Amino acid sequence: NGTFVSSDSLINRLQSNIKWGMLDNFVDIPTDCPQRDERLGWTGDAQVFFRTATFNRDVQTFFNKWMADVAAEQYADGAVNGVYPVTHRSRISAGWGDVATIIPWQHYMAYGDLRMLERQYPSMKKWVDYITSQTENDLWSKGNSYGDWVFFSYADDKDGRSAVTIRPFIQQCFYAHSLDLVVRTARLLGRTEDAAKYEALHKRAVDAFRNEYVTPNGMLVSDTQTAYTLALMFDLLPEAQRAGAAKRLVDNVNRYGHITTGFLGTPYICEVLTRFGYEDVAYELLLNKKIPSWLYPISMGATTIWERWNSMLPNGMVNSNSMVSFNHYAYGAIGDWLYRWAAGLQEAAPGFREIRIKPYLNDHFTSMKAEQRTPYGLASSGWTKEGDALTLAAGERLRLTVEQGGDVQDLRGLADLLVDLGLRELLELERERHVLIHRHVRVERVVLEDHRDVAVLGGHVVHQLAVDVQLARADLLQTRHHAQRGGFAAARRADEDDELAVGNVEVEFLHGDHALVGDLQVVLLLAAVPVLLFRLAVGVDLLDVFQNDFCHIL
């Protein structure tokens, strides 16, 4: 389903290990490991790895089936077991039980299909209702959660340096997060009363978290990487305290010199660092080769992901802990950050209906690319550096979509107009079963200045009629040009802040500052010669065009 490659052979090996760990375990159910005598469908492992899984394979039906198992065997009081199918009653744990809310929501984000949310919604409510029944003063502090499973700890910790995040703190984080996901789901499904009820509960849970676990100066009661990561990832801190918390997270990383998170902090730490402007620190964690790190096992010959950071010691001896696995995919959740943040291929709307191309570069690499088959076609994002030149490759497709009933001849008229304007040929449109078959697009390079501010709008496939076209981009900076074809009229000018208007088509050439095109939320932030962003109307039907093109940055 997806491919990822970079200029670093060790990172490519990490991606290979991630994929092999997944392939070894995703057989009917998502087992934690294929070689040990348990081989169970552990919920915590599955939910932390889920978005990495959606990139590497099409797991839509796989998780449709397994999540139906989770709902079918959910306990009557709403508690969610640690393994499905249920072989024994495990601990009822934060991060594990939250599979009931996290995977349905992330499944919707990955595939854009509401049916999973509709089917799982009763289970989602039962889970948060169960937690609420366990709270006192809106705090989930009861129970025996697994905590931040297999976090970094010292064998002979005399002075308390092990990265222990207290379990009630983690429970409250996931309680608030699950409530938030239920609120979002209720709104999508039109359950307004439920949305209001759970929104009030969410506010109380967040307020209780802040009162119980955050000092007035913004320090958390557990001063750990996982604590700051979860609080920031789930938006639990007041806006004024978030930058300070991110700085505390960075200070913690620098103090240890390596990652210390366990199963629950690891999936999010690099994303949080990147979101708050510390992508250089995220890359330092990624590229570290010493224990504990993602690359240390590779230096020891690993071909899959290990359960512990130190399943094998530097002397080649197997860790003497009672629980050791050399094929345990959970820590492979770093893959999600590689694909969506480092390479920059993100969904800007559920199911990649809208796509944001925003890579975060690092001088260690000379190239990186992620490519994924989405419900709307193949999407890709990547970059290559050669000397002082940087090429941003943002796919090879431009898609037009229109509601059923739209006149294809209108599109032909628009195509002719684009040719007249110097945008050259539009491939022939083919009709098959009322669907216009897609074609690929290749656009010539354009010059940008700030690669980190590039965003691309994806197309909306409405009903059954879609058109994909192939364009070759001509020089945009020409003299003023006027044309009219097929009922569409347009004027191109080469002024500062160029703008091309084609009937109801709006094309903006954006220079410098953030700007919006119509009511679109995803925009292009450019600085020199810009990229095109189309918004068209065919009759009364909305037609969106998005461009994933090749960009050249000097």
C-alpha positions in Angstrom: 0.0 0.0 0.0 2.8 2.4 0.9 6.5 2.7 0.3 9.1 4.7 2.1 12.8 5.2 1.2 15.5 7.6 2.2 19.2 8.2 1.5 20.2 6.5 4.9 20.5 2.7 4.6 19.9 2.2 8.4 16.6 4.1 8.2 15.6 2.0 5.2 16.5 -1.0 7.3 14.3 0.3 10.0 11.4 0.6 7.5 12.1 -3.0 6.4 12.0 -4.1 10.1 8.7 -2.3 10.6 7.1 -4.0 7.6 8.4 -7.5 8.5 7.2 -7.1 12.1 3.8 -6.2 10.8 3.6 -9.0 8.2 4.7 -11.6 10.8 1.9 -10.5 13.2 -1.1 -9.4 11.1 -2.5 -12.9 10.5 -6.3 -12.8 11.2 -5.7 -10.8 14.3 -2.9 -8.3 15.2 -0.8 -10.4 17.5 1.9 -8.9 19.7 4.5 -11.4 18.6 4.5 -14.5 16.4 7.1 -16.6 18.2 6.2 -16.6 21.9 3.7 -18.9 23.5 1.1 -16.1 23.9 0.6 -14.7 20.4 -2.5 -12.7 21.4 -4.3 -9.8 20.0 -3.0 -7.2 22.4 -5.1 -4.0 22.1 -2.4 -1.6 23.2 0.1 -2.8 20.6 -2.5 -2.6 17.9 -3.7 0.9 18.6 -0.2 2.5 19.0 0.9 1.0 15.6 -2.4 1.5 13.7 -1.4 4.5 11.6 1.9 3.0 10.7 -0.1 -0.1 9.6 -2.5 1.9 7.4 0.5 3.3 5.5 2.3 0.0 4.9 -0.8 -2.1 4.0 -4.4 -1.7 3.2 -5.8 -2.9 6.6 -9.2 -1.4 6.3 -11.1 -4.7 6.3 -8.6 -6.4 8.6 -9.4 -3.9 11.4 -13.1 -3.8 10.5 -13.2 -7.4 11.4 -11.0 -7.2 14.5 -12.7 -4.1 16.0 -16.1 -6.0 15.5 -14.5 -8.7 17.7 -13.6 -6.1 20.3 -17.1 -4.7 20.4 -18.7 -8.2 20.5 -16.6 -9.3 23.5 -16.6 -6.0 25.4 -17.7 -6.5 29.0 -21.2 -5.6 29.9 -20.0 -2.8 32.2 -18.1 -1.3 29.2 -14.6 -2.4 30.2 -12.3 -3.3 27.4 -10.0 -6.3 27.8 -6.3 -6.2 27.0 -6.5 -9.0 24.3 -9.1 -9.9 21.7 -10.3 -12.6 21.2 -10.5 -12.8 25.0 -8.4 -15.7 26.3 -8.3 -14.4 29.9 -9.4 -11.3 31.7 -6.4 -9.0 31.7 -5.9 -5.7 33.4 -8.3 -2.9 32.3 -5.8 -0.4 31.2 -5.4 3.1 29.8 -3.9 2.9 26.3 -5.1 -0.7 25.9 -8.8 -0.2 26.5 -8.6 3.0 24.4 -8.4 0.9 21.3 -12.2 1.2 21.4 -12.0 4.9 20.6 -8.6 5.5 19.0 -8.7 2.9 16.1 -12.2 3.7 15.0 -11.3 7.4 14.8 -7.9 6.9 13.1 -9.5 4.4 10.8 -11.9 7.2 9.7 -9.0 9.6 9.2 -7.0 7.0 7.2 -9.9 5.8 5.0 -12.6 8.4 5.2 -15.3 5.7 5.8 -17.9 6.6 8.4 -19.2 3.0 8.7 -16.5 2.0 11.2 -17.5 4.9 13.4 -21.2 4.2 13.0 -20.7 0.5 14.0 -18.2 1.1 16.8 -20.0 4.1 18.3 -21.9 2.2 21.0 -18.6 0.5 22.0 -16.8 3.8 22.1 -19.5 5.2 24.5 -19.5 2.2 26.7 -15.7 2.5 27.2 -15.8 6.1 28.3 -18.8 5.5 30.4 -17.0 2.7 32.1 -14.0 5.0 32.8 -16.4 7.7 34.1 -17.8 5.1 36.5 -14.3 4.6 37.9 -13.5 8.2 38.5 -13.5 10.3 41.7 -13.7 14.1 41.2 -13.4 13.5 37.5 -10.0 11.7 38.0 -9.4 8.2 36.7 -7.0 7.1 39.4 -8.3 3.6 40.2 -7.2 0.4 38.7 -4.0 -1.4 37.7 -3.1 -0.1 34.2 0.0 -1.3 32.4 1.4 2.3 32.4 4.0 3.3 29.9 4.9 -0.3 29.2 8.6 -1.2 29.0 9.8 2.4 29.3 13.5 3.1 29.8 14.7 2.2 33.3 18.1 1.6 35.0 18.8 -1.8 36.3 20.2 -0.5 39.6 18.4 2.8 40.0 19.7 4.1 43.3 18.9 7.8 42.6 15.6 7.6 40.8 16.7 8.3 37.2 14.3 5.8 35.6 11.7 7.4 33.4 8.6 6.5 35.5 5.4 8.2 34.5 2.8 7.5 37.2 -0.1 5.5 36.0 -3.0 7.8 37.2 -1.4 10.6 35.1 -1.5 8.3 32.0 -5.0 7.2 32.8 -6.3 10.7 32.9 -4.6 11.6 29.6 -6.2 8.8 27.8 -9.6 9.3 29.5 -9.6 12.9 28.2 -8.4 11.8 24.8 -11.1 9.2 24.4 -13.8 11.6 25.5 -12.6 14.0 22.9 -12.8 11.3 20.2 -16.3 10.4 21.3 -17.3 14.1 21.0 -15.9 14.3 17.5 -17.6 11.1 16.5 -21.0 12.2 18.0 -20.9 15.4 16.0 -20.1 13.5 12.8 -22.9 11.1 13.3 -25.4 13.9 14.2 -25.8 12.8 17.9 -26.0 16.3 19.2 -27.2 15.3 22.7 -24.3 12.9 23.1 -21.9 15.5 21.8 -23.0 18.0 24.4 -22.9 15.4 27.2 -19.4 14.1 26.4 -18.0 17.6 25.7 -19.0 18.6 29.2 -17.3 15.5 30.6 -14.2 16.2 28.5 -13.9 19.7 29.9 -14.2 18.4 33.4 -11.6 15.7 32.8 -9.2 18.3 31.3 -9.8 20.7 34.2 -9.2 17.9 36.7 -6.0 16.9 34.9 -4.7 20.5 35.1 -5.6 20.9 38.8 -4.1 17.5 39.8 -1.0 17.1 37.6 0.2 20.5 36.5 2.0 23.1 38.7 1.2 26.8 38.2 4.5 27.1 36.3 3.7 24.3 33.9 5.8 21.5 35.3 4.1 18.1 35.3 4.0 15.8 38.4 5.8 13.2 36.3 8.7 15.0 34.7 9.2 12.5 31.9 9.2 12.4 28.2 6.0 10.4 28.1 4.2 12.8 30.4 5.0 15.9 28.4 4.3 14.1 25.1 0.9 12.9 26.1 -0.2 16.2 27.6 0.9 18.1 24.5 -0.4 15.5 22.0 -3.9 15.4 23.5 -4.0 19.2 24.0 -4.5 19.0 27.8 -2.4 22.0 28.8 -3.6 25.6 28.6 -2.4 27.3 25.4 0.0 29.6 27.4 1.8 26.6 29.0 2.3 24.5 25.9 5.5 26.1 24.5 7.0 25.8 28.0 6.0 22.2 28.2 7.6 21.5 24.9 10.8 23.1 26.1 10.7 20.9 29.2 10.4 17.9 26.9 13.4 18.9 24.9 15.4 19.6 28.1 14.5 16.1 29.3 15.7 14.5 26.0 18.9 16.5 26.2 19.4 15.5 29.9 19.1 11.8 29.1 20.7 12.0 25.7 18.2 9.5 24.3 14.6 8.4 24.2 13.0 7.1 27.4 9.4 6.5 26.4 7.6 3.2 26.5 4.7 1.9 24.4 2.4 4.8 25.1 4.8 7.7 24.7 6.8 6.4 21.8 4.2 6.8 19.0 3.8 10.5 19.6 7.1 11.9 20.9 8.6 12.8 17.5 5.3 14.3 16.3 5.0 16.5 19.4 8.6 17.7 19.0 8.0 18.5 15.4 4.7 20.3 16.0 6.4 22.6 18.5 9.4 23.4 16.3 11.9 20.9 17.6 12.2 18.6 14.6 15.9 18.6 14.9 15.5 16.9 18.3 13.1 14.4 16.8 15.7 13.6 14.1 18.4 13.2 16.8 16.2 10.6 18.5 15.6 8.9 15.2 19.3 8.7 14.2 20.7 7.7 17.6 22.5 4.4 17.3 23.2 3.8 21.0 20.9 2.0 23.4 18.1 2.9 23.7 17.1 3.9 20.2 15.4 2.6 17.0 18.8 2.0 15.3 20.5 0.2 18.1 18.7 -3.1 17.4 19.7 -2.7 13.7 23.4 -2.3 14.7 22.9 -5.7 16.6 21.6 -7.4 13.5 17.8 -7.0 14.1 15.5 -7.8 11.1 12.3 -7.0 13.0 11.3 -4.6 15.8 12.1 -5.6 19.4 9.8 -5.5 22.4 12.3 -3.7 24.6 14.9 -1.1 23.7 17.4 -3.5 25.2 16.2 -7.0 24.3 19.8 -7.8 23.4 22.6 -6.2 25.3 25.7 -4.6 23.6 27.8 -7.7 24.6 25.4 -9.8 22.5 23.7 -11.4 25.5 19.9 -11.6 25.6 18.4 -9.4 28.3 17.8 -11.5 31.5 14.3 -10.0 32.0 11.6 -12.6 32.1 9.9 -11.1 29.1 11.9 -10.7 25.9 10.8 -10.6 22.3 12.7 -9.9 19.1 9.6 -9.6 17.0 7.2 -7.1 18.6 6.0 -4.3 16.3 4.8 -1.7 18.8 8.0 0.5 18.8 7.8 0.5 15.0 5.1 3.2 15.5 7.9 5.6 14.6 7.0 4.8 11.0 4.0 7.1 11.2 6.2 10.1 11.9 8.6 9.1 9.1 5.8 9.0 6.5 3.6 11.9 7.6 6.1 14.3 9.1 9.7 13.6 7.9 8.6 12.8 4.3 5.6 15.1 4.7 2.7 13.1 3.3 -0.3 14.0 5.5 -4.1 13.8 5.2 -5.6 17.2 5.6 -9.1 15.7 5.6 -10.4 12.2 6.3 -9.3 9.5 3.8 -6.8 11.9 2.2 -9.7 13.7 0.4 -7.4 16.7 1.0 -3.7 16.2 1.2 -1.0 18.3 2.8 2.5 18.1 1.5 4.8 19.4 4.3 8.1 17.6 4.8 10.5 18.4 7.6 14.1 18.2 6.3 17.3 17.3 8.0 20.9 17.8 6.8 21.7 14.2 7.5 19.6 13.1 4.5 20.0 13.8 0.8 16.7 12.3 -0.1 13.4 10.9 1.3 10.2 9.9 -0.2 6.9 8.4 1.0 4.2 7.1 -1.4 0.8 5.8 -0.4 -2.2 4.5 -2.3 -5.2 6.4 -0.8 -8.9 6.0 -1.4 -8.5 8.8 -3.9 -5.5 7.5 -5.7 -1.7 7.4 -5.4 -0.2 10.2 -3.3 3.5 10.9 -2.7 5.8 13.4 -1.1 9.5 13.5 -1.2 12.6 15.6 -1.5 16.1 15.4 -2.9 19.1 17.6 -2.2 22.0 18.0 -4.7 24.5 20.6 -3.6 22.6 23.8 -2.9 19.6 22.8 -4.9 16.6 21.1 -3.2 13.9 19.3 -5.3 10.5 18.7 -3.6 8.6 15.9 -5.4 5.0 16.1 -4.5 3.5 13.5 -6.6 2.4 13.2 -10.2 -1.3 13.7 -10.2 -3.9 16.3 -10.7 -7.5 15.3 -10.2 -10.7 17.1 -11.2 -13.9 16.0 -9.6 -17.5 17.0 -10.2 -20.9 15.9 -9.0 -23.0 13.7 -11.2 -24.8 15.6 -13.9 -21.9 17.9 -14.6 -21.4 18.5 -18.3 -18.3 16.8 -19.6 -18.2 19.3 -22.5 -17.8 22.0 -20.0 -14.6 20.3 -18.8 -13.5 20.0 -22.4 -14.0 23.8 -22.8 -12.0 24.4 -19.7 -9.3 22.1 -21.0 -9.1 24.0 -24.3 -8.9 27.3 -22.4 -6.0 26.0 -20.2 -4.2 25.0 -23.4 -4.7 28.5 -24.8 -3.3 29.9 -21.6 -0.1 28.0 -22.0 -1.0 25.1 -19.7 -1.0 22.7 -22.7 -2.7 19.5 -23.2 -5.5 17.8 -21.4 -5.7 14.1 -22.1 -8.9 12.7 -23.5 -11.7 12.0 -21.1 -13.0 8.4 -21.1 -16.4 7.4 -19.7 -16.9 3.9 -18.3 -19.9 3.0 -16.1 -20.4 6.7 -15.5 -16.9 7.1 -14.1 -14.3 9.1 -15.9 -11.1 7.1 -15.8 -8.1 8.7 -14.2 -4.8 9.7 -15.8 -1.6 10.9 -14.3 -0.3 14.4 -14.4 3.3 15.7 -14.6 3.9 19.4 -14.0 7.2 21.1 -14.7 9.3 22.4 -11.8 8.5 25.7 -10.2 10.7 27.8 -7.9 9.9 28.2 -4.2 11.8 29.5 -1.3 10.5 27.9 1.9 9.8 24.2 1.5 8.5 23.9 5.0 5.4 26.0 4.3 4.1 24.1 1.3 0.6 22.6 1.5 -1.5 21.0 -1.2 -5.3 20.7 -1.4 -6.7 17.3 -2.3 -9.7 16.6 -4.5 -13.2 15.8 -3.4 -14.6 12.8 -5.3 -18.3 13.4 -5.1 -20.6 10.5 -6.1 -19.3 8.6 -9.2 -18.0 11.2 -11.7 -14.3 12.0 -11.6 -11.8 13.3 -14.1 -8.0 13.1 -13.9 -5.9 15.0 -16.4 -2.4 15.3 -17.6 -0.7 18.7 -17.9 2.7 19.9 -18.8 3.3 23.3 -17.2 4.5 26.1 -19.4 6.2 29.3 -18.3 3.7 31.1 -16.0 5.5 34.5 -16.1 4.3 35.6 -19.5 2.8 38.8 -20.6 -0.9 39.5 -20.1 -2.9 36.9 -21.9 -6.6 36.7 -22.6 -8.6 33.7 -24.0 -12.1 32.4 -24.2 -13.1 28.8 -25.0 -16.2 26.6 -24.4 -18.0 29.2 -22.3 -15.0 29.9 -20.1 -13.2 33.2 -20.1 -9.9 34.0 -18.5 -7.2 36.6 -18.2 -3.6 36.0 -17.2 -1.3 38.7 -16.1 2.3 38.7 -15.1 2.1 41.4 -12.4 3.2 41.1 -8.8 0.8 38.7 -7.1 -0.5 37.1 -10.3 -4.0 35.9 -10.4 -5.8 33.9 -13.1 -9.6 34.0 -13.1 -11.4 31.6 -15.4 -15.2 32.1 -15.2 -15.9 30.6 -11.8 -12.4 29.3 -11.6 -10.1 31.0 -9.1 -6.4 30.6 -9.4 -4.1 32.5 -7.0 -0.4 32.9 -7.3 0.6 33.5 -3.7 3.7 35.4 -2.7 5.0 35.4 0.8 2.4 35.6 3.5 -0.3 33.1 4.4 -3.4 33.5 2.2 -6.7 31.7 1.8 -8.3 30.7 -1.5 -12.0 31.1 -1.1 -13.1 29.2 2.0 -10.3 26.6 1.7 -8.5 25.7 4.8 -5.4 24.2 3.1 -3.4 26.8 1.2 0.0 27.2 -0.5 2.4 29.4 1.3 5.0 30.4 -1.3 7.6 33.0 -1.8 8.9 33.2 -5.4 7.2 31.9 -8.5 4.1 30.1 -7.1 2.2 26.8 -7.6 -1.3 26.8 -8.9 -4.3 26.1 -6.7 -7.7 25.7 -8.6 -11.2 26.0 -7.3 -13.8 25.7 -10.1 -17.5 25.5 -10.6 -19.2 23.7 -13.5 -22.7 25.0 -13.6 -24.0 24.7 -10.0 -21.7 21.8 -9.3 -18.5 22.2 -7.3 -15.4 21.1 -9.1 -12.2 21.0 -7.1 -8.8 20.5 -8.6 -5.7 19.7 -6.7 -2.1 19.7 -7.8 0.6 17.4 -6.5 3.5 18.5 -8.7 7.2 18.7 -8.9 8.7 21.7 -7.3 12.3 22.9 -7.5 13.6 25.0 -4.6 16.8 27.0 -5.0 
